[in-house]
Amino acid sequence: ASAQPPQVSATSPVAPTGPLSRYNYRAPDTPGPGNRAEAQRFFDQALQAHRAHRLNDALQFYRQAVQQDPSFFEAQFYLAFAAAEAGNLPTALTGYENALAIKPNDVNARYNFALVLKQANCLSDAVNELERLLASHPNEARGHLALANIYAQQLRQPGLARQHYLKVLELDPRNPQAPTIGYWLRDHPE
């Protein structure tokens, strides 16, 4: 059973973890297939545990699914997602990189990878990943919002933030953040 990938929130407040860092990309090769039937069994158990908010069990089952079949995108993705939810940023970053090695153009994997990079205070890498996302999906409002937030809040580059906030309003005028974006734009004229 394939599940819809969740997304990390672009508006979650995250305190800086220290000086700006750079992520040491692993750039994994596309993994070869494994035992998908056995991996699916572990993945199904992981999803049940995850839905029941038993993160430690979910992480264990996701890891077993990935061990059985490293090419199983959903297992890699959800391992990364659960790890981020548990606050295990190194495992989350590795998991998203592995997922992107399988599906380099997956919108949710690229978006979530960027947000976890932001959480890890690897801001220039987060910006690069969001720019990469927007290069292939220019109408991805979440990507514009996340990028605008980084430019406005962490990097203090209001001109770049403004461009992306305007794009969010163009693409998603009913975005829940629209009023806040409007106030920000008013307070930061060109």
Secondary structure, DSSP 8 states (H G I E B T S, - for coil): ---------TT------SS----------------HHHHHHHHHHHHHHHHTT-HHHHHHHHHHHHHH-TT-HHHHHHHHHHHHHTT-HHHHHHHHHHHHHH-TT-HHHHHHHHHHHHHTT-HHHHHHHHHHHHHH-TT-HHHHHHHHHIIIIIS--HHHHHHHHHHHHHH-TT-TTHHHHHHHHHHS--
